[in-house]
Structure formats: structure tokens, C-alpha cells
Amino acid sequence: MPRRAGRLLLPLILLCGLLPLMAEAKERLLWLVRDLPPFTIFEGPEKGQGVIDRMLPLLIEQMPEYDHSIVRVNRARGIQMLQEPSFTCDPTLLWTPERATFARFSKPTIGVLSSGLVVRKRDQGMLAPFLDAQQVDLKALLTQTQLKLGIVAERSYSAQVDALLRQLPDSAFSRHYGNDATASLLQMQQLGRLQLVLGYWPEIRYLVQQQGGPLGDYVFYPIQGVNPYQFLHVACSDTALGREAIKHIDALLPALSRDTLPGFYAHWLEPELREDYLRQARQRADEATAEQPAHP
């Protein structure tokens, strides 16, 4: 064989050998997670034991058509990435009308206790005029007092709560950015620099315990007019790949939502709430699926 022909033949042989590998190349799905106990826990003795920490491997195992990477982001960066033309999914997103314009949402994954107002017990007296059946009239509280509400920037606290917050002046809020925003707000509250924090009680309980504070020093109040439960979803970028991934995820979720995820979440609730939560979990998931807005 002439030397020149041999030089040409070798690359062809190598290329032919690579063709099967090229044909089997998989799309890479980026899973966006943030430190959000009790759903995702990055550090400490319970690292990796959050609800979504345990759910995500179950989804990944049943989606072998993709290569999967887990990427840690803060809330603002995660939302930004979902709006980009990339193949990204967030397993802990609340549905809102605004987010539905740029992300494709799955069926509900799990019903969780809604957000509410967290105060130190020493400060709860200032809420007395704004309580009815131990639920707080948040709009009246923030419009009739000079108190500021600590919230995490770019975070949704449910469509209902978000709509309420939009009715209030910007001066009513103390916004915090960053990966440890809720923990930082609690520290500000402990130092007396902030009296009110908006949050989820299981998350607050976890963070207070991590900071070494006594839970008995805190009181949680549901917000008037807000449903007691809200629903998490998987949300993917609204691209062809993202929409296809959601179809597969939707096929996997019914069994997880019925048989597995309620137990994962109940583990993080106060003992007296667990039995009632588990009893209602299946009914709540069915109702949420029926009420979910249709995809555009």
C-alpha cells in the first residue's frame, strides 16, 4: 500500500470506530439545586438527606437517555439559567404565572406546608392586633406598622403570597441575596435588627437547630387567605429538550408522589403533624394535578 494511502486510511479507520460512540452520545441535563433544607442539604450531619436529595437519584436512575450533572446555584442564578436556551431543570420550583412564561412545569411532585410569618416569642405581642384564629393579616401588619419583613430576593413564596407581597410598598421589605439568605435573615432577627421573617416552618426549624438556637424561642403564624399547602414541581427550560424531559418526568411522578415523597417530607415535620400530613397527602396530590394550569 502506498505510504500516502496509508496515511489517509488510518484517520478513516479511527473515524469509523468513533461513529458508534458518536451515535450514542447523550444530551447532558443540568439539575439546578440550591441549599434549601429540608429539600436539599449541602452541609452538616444530614447532608444529602433532604427530600429532593433523595428524590433526584430516583429520577436520574429512570432517565438513562441523558447524562446528568447536578449544579449548585443560588435562587437568582437558577432562574436566570432556566431562561437561557439550555437544557436545565430545577426539581424544587413553585409554579407562578411569571415562571410559566419561560419554564415548562411537571405535574406536582409533593405538597408542602405553606410559608408563613416567623417571629421571636419575645416579639409576638406586637402581632396581637393583627391575628385572627392564630393567622396573621400580613397586609394590615405591614401597612399599619413600621415593621420590616425579611424575605429572600428572587424567591417565590407561592403565587398567593407573592400576589400579596406585590400589594405592599418596597419599604416594607428587607431583601437578602446569596446562598444562605434565610439563615442570614434569622441571624439578623436574633440580633434584633429584624423582627419578621417570611419562611417555611420545617426549613426554619432546621436552620435554627443548625445555628444552635432553641426552637421554643420562635413562633410561626400562617398567613390569612393562603392555602395551608402548596406544591413543588420539576421545572425545565422551555426548549425542545426541556419539554421532552418533562414528558418523561410526568410519567415517573405519580408513583413517587403517592408512595415515596410524602414519607420523605413527613420525616421533617413535627411528630404531631406527621400522621395528619400523610393521611391527606394522596388527596392533595390528586387535587393539585386537577387544578394545575394547562401548558401554553
VENHU-V60653 format. One record per residue. N is the residue number from 0. RES is the residue in three letters. SS is DSSP state (H for helix, E for strand, - for the rest). NEAR is the number of other C-alpha atoms within 10 Angstrom. D_LAST is the distance of its C-alpha to the last C-alpha in Angstrom with 2 decimals. Layout:
N_RES_SS_NEAR_D_LAST, N_RES_SS_NEAR_D_LAST
//
This chain:
0_MET_-_5_62.44, 1_PRO_-_6_62.60, 2_ARG_H_8_61.47, 3_ARG_H_8_58.87, 4_ALA_H_9_57.29, 5_GLY_H_11_57.18, 6_ARG_H_10_55.37, 7_LEU_H_10_52.69, 8_LEU_H_12_52.45, 9_LEU_H_11_51.80, 10_PRO_H_11_48.43, 11_LEU_H_12_47.37, 12_ILE_H_10_48.32, 13_LEU_H_10_46.41, 14_LEU_H_12_43.30, 15_CYS_H_12_43.52, 16_GLY_H_11_43.80, 17_LEU_H_11_40.65, 18_LEU_H_11_38.51, 19_PRO_H_10_37.78, 20_LEU_H_10_36.80, 21_MET_H_11_34.54, 22_ALA_H_8_32.89, 23_GLU_-_9_32.30, 24_ALA_-_12_30.85, 25_LYS_-_13_27.81, 26_GLU_E_12_24.85, 27_ARG_E_15_25.42, 28_LEU_E_21_22.87, 29_LEU_E_20_23.59, 30_TRP_E_22_23.30, 31_LEU_E_24_23.40, 32_VAL_E_23_25.68, 33_ARG_-_20_27.62, 34_ASP_-_18_30.65, 35_LEU_E_20_29.19, 36_PRO_-_24_31.66, 37_PRO_-_25_31.61, 38_PHE_-_23_28.51, 39_THR_E_22_29.82, 40_ILE_-_20_33.49, 41_PHE_-_17_34.93, 42_GLU_-_9_38.57, 43_GLY_-_8_41.27, 44_PRO_-_9_42.65, 45_GLU_-_12_39.28, 46_LYS_-_12_37.60, 47_GLY_-_17_34.95, 48_GLN_-_17_35.11, 49_GLY_-_21_31.99, 50_VAL_H_25_29.30, 51_ILE_H_23_26.91, 52_ASP_H_20_29.98, 53_ARG_H_16_30.77, 54_MET_H_19_27.28, 55_LEU_H_13_26.40, 56_PRO_H_11_29.31, 57_LEU_H_13_28.33, 58_LEU_H_15_24.89, 59_ILE_H_17_26.51, 60_GLU_H_10_29.20, 61_GLN_-_12_26.81, 62_MET_-_15_24.86, 63_PRO_-_10_27.86, 64_GLU_-_15_25.98, 65_TYR_E_15_25.38, 66_ASP_E_13_27.88, 67_HIS_E_17_27.05, 68_SER_E_13_28.13, 69_ILE_E_14_27.97, 70_VAL_E_13_27.93, 71_ARG_E_16_29.09, 72_VAL_-_17_27.46, 73_ASN_-_19_27.46, 74_ARG_H_23_24.43, 75_ALA_H_15_24.18, 76_ARG_H_15_24.58, 77_GLY_H_20_22.04, 78_ILE_H_20_19.28, 79_GLN_H_9_20.59, 80_MET_H_19_20.49, 81_LEU_H_24_16.86, 82_GLN_H_18_16.13, 83_GLU_-_14_18.47, 84_PRO_-_14_17.90, 85_SER_-_18_19.53, 86_PHE_-_21_19.18, 87_THR_E_28_19.23, 88_CYS_E_27_18.26, 89_ASP_E_24_19.27, 90_PRO_E_22_20.43, 91_THR_E_21_20.99, 92_LEU_E_23_18.01, 93_LEU_E_21_17.12, 94_TRP_-_24_13.60, 95_THR_-_16_13.47, 96_PRO_-_9_11.10, 97_GLU_-_9_12.62, 98_ARG_H_17_12.24, 99_ALA_H_16_8.52, 100_THR_H_12_8.58, 101_PHE_-_18_10.66, 102_ALA_E_25_10.64, 103_ARG_E_25_9.18, 104_PHE_E_32_10.80, 105_SER_E_26_13.05, 106_LYS_E_25_14.43, 107_PRO_E_25_17.00, 108_THR_E_28_20.04, 109_ILE_E_26_22.60, 110_GLY_E_24_23.39, 111_VAL_E_19_25.57, 112_LEU_E_17_27.76, 113_SER_-_20_26.26, 114_SER_-_25_27.70, 115_GLY_E_22_30.74, 116_LEU_E_20_33.77, 117_VAL_E_24_36.46, 118_VAL_E_23_39.96, 119_ARG_E_21_43.37, 120_LYS_H_13_45.58, 121_ARG_H_11_48.08, 122_ASP_H_14_45.55, 123_GLN_H_16_44.12, 124_GLY_H_10_46.59, 125_MET_H_13_44.78, 126_LEU_H_16_41.78, 127_ALA_H_11_43.92, 128_PRO_H_11_43.39, 129_PHE_H_17_39.60, 130_LEU_E_16_39.43, 131_ASP_E_11_38.92, 132_ALA_-_8_39.18, 133_GLN_-_14_38.83, 134_GLN_E_18_35.41, 135_VAL_E_22_35.30, 136_ASP_-_18_34.24, 137_LEU_H_24_32.80, 138_LYS_H_16_32.20, 139_ALA_H_12_35.79, 140_LEU_H_20_37.18, 141_LEU_H_20_35.76, 142_THR_H_14_36.51, 143_GLN_H_10_39.99, 144_THR_-_10_41.26, 145_GLN_-_10_41.55, 146_LEU_-_17_39.99, 147_LYS_-_20_37.32, 148_LEU_E_21_34.45, 149_GLY_E_26_33.93, 150_ILE_E_21_30.33, 151_VAL_E_24_28.81, 152_ALA_-_16_27.23, 153_GLU_-_15_23.53, 154_ARG_-_15_23.25, 155_SER_-_19_20.98, 156_TYR_-_21_23.01, 157_SER_-_21_20.14, 158_ALA_H_16_17.89, 159_GLN_H_15_20.87, 160_VAL_H_20_23.48, 161_ASP_H_13_21.65, 162_ALA_H_13_21.36, 163_LEU_H_14_25.07, 164_LEU_H_17_26.06, 165_ARG_H_9_24.52, 166_GLN_-_10_27.00, 167_LEU_-_15_29.92, 168_PRO_-_10_31.82, 169_ASP_H_11_31.63, 170_SER_H_11_35.29, 171_ALA_H_18_34.49, 172_PHE_E_19_33.09, 173_SER_E_17_34.64, 174_ARG_E_15_31.95, 175_HIS_E_16_32.71, 176_TYR_-_16_31.33, 177_GLY_-_14_32.14, 178_ASN_-_17_32.05, 179_ASP_-_14_34.26, 180_ALA_H_19_32.99, 181_THR_H_24_33.23, 182_ALA_H_17_36.64, 183_SER_H_17_37.82, 184_LEU_H_25_36.83, 185_LEU_H_26_38.84, 186_GLN_H_15_41.76, 187_MET_H_16_41.66, 188_GLN_H_18_41.70, 189_GLN_H_15_44.68, 190_LEU_-_10_46.52, 191_GLY_-_12_46.02, 192_ARG_-_12_44.01, 193_LEU_-_19_41.01, 194_GLN_-_22_41.09, 195_LEU_E_25_37.47, 196_VAL_E_25_34.81, 197_LEU_E_23_31.27, 198_GLY_E_21_30.52, 199_TYR_-_21_30.03, 200_TRP_H_22_33.33, 201_PRO_H_19_33.37, 202_GLU_H_18_32.66, 203_ILE_H_22_35.31, 204_ARG_H_19_37.82, 205_TYR_H_15_37.46, 206_LEU_H_20_37.88, 207_VAL_H_17_40.82, 208_GLN_H_11_42.56, 209_GLN_H_12_42.03, 210_GLN_-_11_43.59, 211_GLY_-_8_46.50, 212_GLY_-_13_46.03, 213_PRO_-_10_46.82, 214_LEU_H_15_43.86, 215_GLY_H_8_46.13, 216_ASP_H_13_45.96, 217_TYR_E_17_42.30, 218_VAL_E_15_40.64, 219_PHE_E_22_36.97, 220_TYR_E_21_35.64, 221_PRO_E_23_32.31, 222_ILE_E_22_30.66, 223_GLN_-_19_30.94, 224_GLY_-_13_27.81, 225_VAL_-_17_25.82, 226_ASN_-_14_24.92, 227_PRO_-_14_27.39, 228_TYR_E_14_24.85, 229_GLN_E_22_21.54, 230_PHE_E_22_19.56, 231_LEU_E_19_19.24, 232_HIS_E_20_16.59, 233_VAL_E_23_16.67, 234_ALA_E_30_14.26, 235_CYS_E_31_14.35, 236_SER_E_25_13.91, 237_ASP_-_24_10.69, 238_THR_-_19_12.98, 239_ALA_H_11_13.94, 240_LEU_H_17_16.39, 241_GLY_H_22_14.30, 242_ARG_H_19_11.67, 243_GLU_H_13_14.82, 244_ALA_H_23_16.52, 245_ILE_H_21_14.00, 246_LYS_H_14_14.49, 247_HIS_H_14_18.18, 248_ILE_H_21_18.11, 249_ASP_H_15_16.40, 250_ALA_H_11_19.30, 251_LEU_H_16_21.81, 252_LEU_H_21_20.81, 253_PRO_H_18_21.99, 254_ALA_H_11_25.60, 255_LEU_H_15_25.53, 256_SER_H_20_24.01, 257_ARG_H_18_26.55, 258_ASP_H_13_29.66, 259_THR_-_16_29.70, 260_LEU_H_20_27.68, 261_PRO_H_24_29.05, 262_GLY_H_16_32.52, 263_PHE_H_20_31.68, 264_TYR_H_22_30.49, 265_ALA_H_20_33.28, 266_HIS_-_13_35.79, 267_TRP_-_20_35.04, 268_LEU_-_18_35.44, 269_GLU_-_12_38.75, 270_PRO_H_10_40.70, 271_GLU_H_8_40.74, 272_LEU_H_11_36.91, 273_ARG_H_16_36.30, 274_GLU_H_13_37.33, 275_ASP_H_11_35.33, 276_TYR_H_19_32.19, 277_LEU_H_15_32.55, 278_ARG_H_11_33.30, 279_GLN_H_12_30.05, 280_ALA_H_21_27.77, 281_ARG_H_17_26.73, 282_GLN_H_12_26.06, 283_ARG_H_19_23.90, 284_ALA_H_22_21.75, 285_ASP_H_14_21.31, 286_GLU_H_11_20.42, 287_ALA_H_18_17.86, 288_THR_H_15_16.08, 289_ALA_H_11_16.15, 290_GLU_H_9_14.89, 291_GLN_-_14_12.02, 292_PRO_-_13_8.77, 293_ALA_-_7_6.35, 294_HIS_-_10_3.80, 295_PRO_-_6_0.00
//
